[in-house]
Amino acid sequence: MTVRRHPSGSISPVGWLPYAILVTGRRKGPFLLGFLRRRRERPGTLRAAESDDMRYLREWVSTRRGIEGYVEPRTAVTDTTLLLVAIDGEWTRRRVPSPQWAHEFANRAGIPSYDAAVVGYPARMREWNKRNRGRPRTAEEAE
């Protein structure tokens, strides 16, 4: 039986590889265990902002008063988002291509924009959430 050796002299560069891979040198096919395969799409995979999101933001701004924009930074789970909060506390959040795009969008729409990580969220948004807790969501809000 021939065992493949790593250039450093060790029997396996990765100690946990299955014995069949060490013996045959095969890295594909029936000997590759399922946990070693990379999944193509993982839950929580970042999605790019889409034109539907941009259209929705423009419509939302045009139908409400006293709007402020809060740019939320990219995290390990979500992409950069723009949170819009109206004067009554109603809010919406959508993905955007970049923080720069979000600030430019707000400037073009004539609304102030802030970095949410720096200034936090307005109290009127939390109050709106309290008033509307348990209320059934409409189809537009579920998008």
C-alpha positions in Angstrom: 0.0 0.0 0.0 1.3 3.4 -1.0 0.6 6.4 1.2 1.0 9.9 -0.4 3.3 12.2 1.5 3.2 15.9 1.8 6.4 17.7 0.7 7.1 18.5 4.4 7.4 14.7 5.0 4.2 14.3 6.9 1.8 11.6 5.8 -1.1 14.0 5.5 -1.0 17.8 5.3 -4.4 17.7 7.1 -4.6 15.1 9.8 -8.4 14.5 9.6 -8.6 13.6 5.9 -10.3 10.2 5.4 -8.0 7.2 5.0 -9.3 6.5 1.5 -8.2 10.0 0.3 -4.8 9.4 1.8 -4.4 6.1 0.0 -5.9 7.0 -3.4 -5.1 10.6 -3.5 -8.6 11.2 -4.7 -10.4 14.4 -3.5 -13.6 13.9 -5.5 -16.0 11.1 -5.9 -17.4 8.6 -3.4 -14.6 8.9 -0.9 -15.3 12.6 -0.2 -17.4 12.9 2.9 -20.4 15.2 2.8 -19.2 17.5 5.5 -16.1 18.3 3.4 -18.1 19.5 0.4 -18.7 23.2 0.2 -22.4 24.2 -0.2 -23.1 26.5 -3.0 -25.7 28.7 -1.2 -25.6 28.9 2.6 -28.4 30.3 4.8 -27.8 33.9 5.5 -25.9 34.5 2.2 -25.6 38.1 1.4 -27.8 39.2 -1.4 -27.1 42.3 -3.5 -29.5 45.2 -3.5 -32.0 44.9 -6.3 -33.8 47.5 -8.4 -37.1 46.6 -6.7 -35.6 47.8 -3.4 -34.6 51.1 -5.0 -38.0 51.6 -6.5 -39.7 50.8 -3.2 -37.5 53.4 -1.4 -38.4 56.1 -3.9 -42.1 55.4 -3.5 -41.9 55.3 0.3 -40.1 58.7 0.4 -42.7 60.2 -1.9 -45.7 59.1 0.2 -44.5 60.1 3.7 -43.5 63.3 5.5 -40.6 64.2 7.7 -38.4 61.4 6.7 -34.9 60.8 8.0 -32.5 58.2 6.6 -30.2 56.0 8.8 -27.5 54.1 7.0 -26.7 50.8 8.7 -23.3 49.3 8.0 -22.7 45.8 6.5 -22.4 43.0 9.0 -21.6 39.3 8.8 -25.2 38.6 8.2 -26.7 41.6 6.3 -25.5 43.8 3.6 -25.6 47.6 3.9 -29.1 48.9 4.5 -30.9 52.2 4.5 -33.5 52.6 7.3 -36.1 55.4 6.5 -38.1 56.7 9.4 -41.1 59.0 8.9 -42.3 61.8 11.3 -44.9 59.5 12.9 -42.3 56.8 13.5 -43.3 54.5 10.7 -40.2 52.9 9.2 -38.8 50.7 6.4 -35.5 49.1 5.8 -34.0 48.0 2.4 -30.6 46.8 1.1 -28.5 49.3 -0.7 -25.4 48.9 -2.8 -23.1 51.0 -0.5 -23.2 53.5 2.3 -22.2 56.2 -0.3 -25.1 55.3 -2.5 -27.5 55.6 0.6 -26.2 59.1 1.5 -26.5 60.2 -2.2 -30.0 58.8 -2.4 -31.0 60.8 0.7 -29.3 64.0 -0.6 -31.2 63.6 -3.9 -34.5 63.0 -2.1 -33.9 66.0 0.1 -33.8 64.1 3.4 -31.2 64.1 6.1 -29.1 60.9 6.5 -27.1 59.7 9.4 -24.8 56.8 10.2 -27.0 54.5 12.5 -23.9 53.1 14.2 -22.9 56.6 15.3 -26.2 58.3 16.2 -28.5 55.4 17.0 -32.3 55.2 16.1 -34.9 57.8 16.9 -37.3 57.3 19.8 -40.3 57.9 17.6 -39.5 54.6 15.8 -39.5 52.6 19.0 -42.8 54.3 20.0 -44.3 53.4 16.7 -43.2 49.8 17.2 -44.9 49.7 20.6 -48.2 51.2 19.3 -48.3 48.7 16.4 -47.1 45.6 18.2 -49.4 42.7 17.3 -51.0 44.5 14.4 -51.4 42.3 11.3 -48.9 43.3 8.6 -50.1 44.4 5.1 -48.7 42.8 2.0 -46.6 45.9 1.3 -44.9 45.8 4.7 -44.1 42.1 4.3 -42.0 42.7 1.2 
